[in-house]
Amino acid sequence: MVAERYDGLILDFAGVMTSNMVEVIDHFEHRERLRRGVFLRAWADPRGQDLYRRLELGEIDQRDWNAGFGALIGVDPSNLMGRVLYALDPAYEVLNVLREARAAGIRTAVLSNSLGTDPHDPYLTYNLHDAVDHFVLSTDLKIRKPDPAIFEYTLERLGVAADRCVFADDTEANLVPAQRMGMTVIHALDEDETSRVLRALFGLPAT
């Protein structure tokens, strides 16, 4: 029986519905024969942060990101996002919870800061427009997490009050505005633990 407290579930995409992003990046560095930590240092660099911000807002496309970030880490930019995300696999336990929650009447959404979709579309095989009630991508709104406006929009689409919604994200900064709005938040870093906590919150049977 689903717990009565919650009516909505919002999940981040990469790192929550998929394998852990740190592990994905480790695989990328190993395949590209890069020194460990090169990617995350470039990501933390103001130039790297700006490239991600602009990609997520739709100010640049994925090819622009490939060129800019490739120059930062010193690699061929050809389909760089696709190469980075090569080891991005489905988090099947979390996906099972998502399906079960929706089948039990919980309103569901995926809320993702866009990774771009061309030439590599990381969302394609997940069929998110059918898998959840609403798929919200930052480029569609020109707003990105952690801006509270994108959470407000998602809640409105779901028709769920913040205090009756659960939000899971692997980036801690994105949890802060959601929690301030009244959502129950999960810092999702491990597929098994995330699915266990979600099952408990929604009263779904343990596996």
N, C-alpha and C positions, 0 to 999 in steps of 0.2 A: 504493500500500500504506500502511495506517495505521501510524504509529509505535507501537512496542510499549510505550513508556513510559507512555502515557496511556490510561485507560479511561473517563474522565468529562469532560464539558464543562458548566459552569454559566455562564449568561449573565444579566446584568441586563437589564431590559426597556428603559425609556426612556433614550435616548442611546446604547444599544448595538445593540439590535434595531431601533432607529428612528433618525431623523435627530437630529443634534446638538441638545441641549436649549438651548444658548446661542442658536443660530440660531432655534429655535422661539420662544423668549422674545422675541428681537428682532422677529420677525414679529408677535407679539402686541402689543408696545408700539407698533409702527408702525400696525397696524390700529386700535388703541384711541386713537391720537394721544396717547400718553403720552410723557413725557420719557424718553429712553434711560437705562436703569439703575434705573428706579423699581421694577421687579419684583424684581431681585436685591437691592436694598437692603432691601425689605420681607421678602424671604426670609431675609436675614441678621439682621434685627431679632429680638430674643428673642421677641416676640409671634408673628412669622412662623414662627420655628423651632418654637415650641410648637404652633402650628396644624398644621404638617406632622407633627410627632411624634405628635400625638393622632390625626390622620387615618390615619397609617401603622399605628398600634396598634389602630385601630377604636374609639377612645374617642369620636370624633365621626364623622359621616358627611360625604359630599362636599358636601351642602347647607350644613352647618355651616361647612365650610372655605370654601365660596364666600362666605358672608356675612362671615366673619371676615377673610379675605384681601382681599375686595372693599373692606371698610372701610379696610384698611391702605393700599391703593393708590388709593382714591378712585374706584372704578368701580362700575357696576351689577353686583350679584352673580349675576344670573340666568345659570345654566349657565356660571359663570366658568371652571371647569376645562375644559369643552369648548371655550370660546373661547381659553383659553391654549394648548391642545393642537391647535388647528385645523390647524397646519402640521406636525404630527407624522406623518411618512411612514415607511414601511418601509425599513429598511436592507437592500436586496435582496442585496447581496454577503454580508453576515453571515448572513442567512437561508439563502442557498444553502449556505454552509459548514455551518450547523447541520443541514440536511437530509442533506448528504453524509456528515457525521460519524456521524449516527444510522444511516444506511443501511449504514455500514461497521462497525457494531456498537458504537460509542461510546455510553455512557449519557449522556443529556442532561437538563438541567433549566433552567427559567427561575426566577430568584429575584428578586422585586421587592418593594420597599417600596411598599405600596399607594397608588395615586392615587385610590382610590374607584372605584365602578362605577355610581353612580346620582346624577344623571341621565345622566352621560356615562361610558361604559365604554370606556376606551382599549385594552383587551385583546381586545375582542369579535371584531374582524375577523381577529385572528391565530390564532384557534382553538387556543390554547396547550395545552389538555388533550389534543389529538390530535397536535400538532406536536412535543411533547417527551415524555419519559418521565414527568417530574414538573413540575408548575407550582406553585411555592411562593409564596404571597402573605402578606405580613407580618400582615395582619388575621386570617388563618386561625389563626395561632399566638399572636397578641398579643406577638410578638417582631419587632424590626426590625433590619436592618443598621445599624450594624456589630456588633451583639451576636453573639459567637461561637456562641451556641446555635442560631441560625438556619442557620448554615453546617453545624454538626454534624448538625442534623436533615436538611438537604438531602443531605448525603453519605450518611447512613444510608438514606434513601429510595432513593438511587441504588445503594447497595451498593458504593461505590467508596472506596478509601482516599484521604486528602487528598493524599498525595504522587503520586498517579496521576490527579489531576484538575486541569483548567485552569479558572480563573474570570476573567471579564471584566466590568468595571464602569467607568462613566465618572466615578464619585466616588472620589477617591483614598483617602479615609478608610475606605471599605468594603473596600479591598484589603488593609489592614494586618492584620486578624485572619485573613483567608484565607491570607495569606502566612505568618503565624506558625504556622498549623496545618500548613503544608507544601505548600499548593497553589501551582501556578505561576499567576501573576496577570498580567493585561494591563490597563493603564490605557487604556481604549477611548475615544478622542476623535474618531477619523476612521474612517469605514466601510471605506475601501479598505485602510488600514494594518492595521486590526483583522483583516479577512478574510485579508490576506496573512500576518500572524503566525500566525493560527489554522491556516491551510493548512500552513504550515511545521511547526508543532508536531505536527499530527496526520498529517503525511505525505500530505495530500490534494493532488491535482494543481492546479497554478497555472492561473489562467484568463487 
